[in-house]
Amino acid sequence: MMKKRPSVLSEDSTMLYNKWVSGIAKRDLQPEVITIGDIVNRFRNRQQAPKQLPYPLDRMVDRLGDIFVKCAELRRTLGDSLLNPTIKDSKDKIQAVRELSIKIDDIQKQIFSCTDQLNKIVEK
């Protein structure tokens, strides 16, 4: 007697389960009926667009942050340079490094002062 082979349709409909999958990938999502009223109610409280800088200025905060980080790296480099024997043996060179550090501090203070003007541009 011959064994009955499963049909192609039943083979294709069999789905293997990966026992190693966990988290949200393991969960079964059920379809949900959403009406236009549900969508309107979800966004009803949002009367205005989120506050953000207009187009040419939209990346300005990121760029100011990059400059601030670069200034911090420069200050760290200046601090490390004071350990160099050619600099720490000369009072004039030590003074020059400290003056550079003060100037970089001033740049960081100027970056902080930009926030007030940026907030005025964002406010409506």
Secondary structure, DSSP 8 states (H G I E B T S, - for coil): -------HHHHHT-----TT--GGGTS--------HHHHHHHTTT--S------GGGTTHHHHHHHHHHHHHHHHHHHHHHTTSHHHHT-HHHHHHHHHHHHHHHHHHHHHHHHHHHHHHHH--
